[in-house]
Amino acid sequence: QVQLVESGGGLVQAGGSLRLSCAASLSSFSVYHMGWYRQAPGKQRELVAKILSSSSTNYADSVQGRFTISRDNTKNTVYLQMNSLKPEDTARYYCNANSPMIGHNYWGQGTQVTVSS
């Protein structure tokens, strides 16, 4: 059974930093595109950052320059370094693994990030 386990969330003051991790029990982790999404109360889930199997990355405009996504294929883990956090970054953050080639799409249970002003 595939599992994506997020960790690293918590409560931080505005301007602070957090590093999220997502450990994936995927047999072919390197072929998956990995993404971080977030969902705030009353809002739709939105893409925060994505790192493709090629390691190319893309970011939401709202986090560009503040967040960095990376992956370690030897550890089956994807990271999201979040700096200069703002109250509007408060949300539940979800890890996603997607492989159009294989036809699989998986989600983690999420980790809560709360940024106080």
Buried (B, 14 or more C-beta within 10 A) or exposed (E): EEEBBBBBBEEBEEEBEBBBBBBBEBEEBEBBBBBBBBBBEEEEBEBBBBBBBEEEEEBBEEBEEBBBBBBEBEEBBBBBBBBEBBEEBBBBBBBBBBBEEEEBEBBBEBBEBBBEE
